[in-house]
């Protein structure tokens, strides 16, 4: 059964710093990996989706990488801002035609002004 | 704007009562999902539906029921058989072909016990 782990559970950084969030998964046979942002009491906002054939995806200050063979993904945030403060969730789609996502527990990011 | 609407935002359930959470989407997506989120936990899949009039159990379906009579709507009923229903419930949808499309989420319903 697929398991997704995110480390660290919480991270606090000063504004302007570049940072990396980590996601690992146990079964490398995935269709895609998706990074989400969740603000307190809100739903999830999709940030980036990396298909299994891709190595990375970029959107603005965000860059996500995928290494299937090692079961790892990273989300790089450049020049962090207080507005980036949120919980970041990683989820993998292990396929089998069911479109089911397995989620990690998330990393809570605080960017200090 | 296209999106997913969940209602109500907050819901309270009495002992022995069934309650229904609404999820409506105008994205013309085929697939819809219900997740449960507990504090400090990842999201867990309750039910999903790939097309109208079809749905499948997820990892934690016991005590829940769904219907998919219309493409736009996927209501979730939390039955009295669900003994620990207090959680944040999230509905999602996706295009639903090939599993290569992102899932889009609503803003959630927070369910509590009176």
Interface residues (C-beta under 8 A of the other chain):
Chain A: X4 X31 X32 X34 X36 X41 X42 X43 X44 X45 X46 X49 X51 X89 X91 X93 X95 X97 X98 X99 X100 X101 X102 X103 X104 X105 X106
Chain B: X4 X6 X31 X33 X40 X41 X42 X43 X44 X45 X48 X50 X56 X58 X90 X92 X94 X96 X99 X100 X101 X102 X103 X104 X105 X106 X107 X108 X110
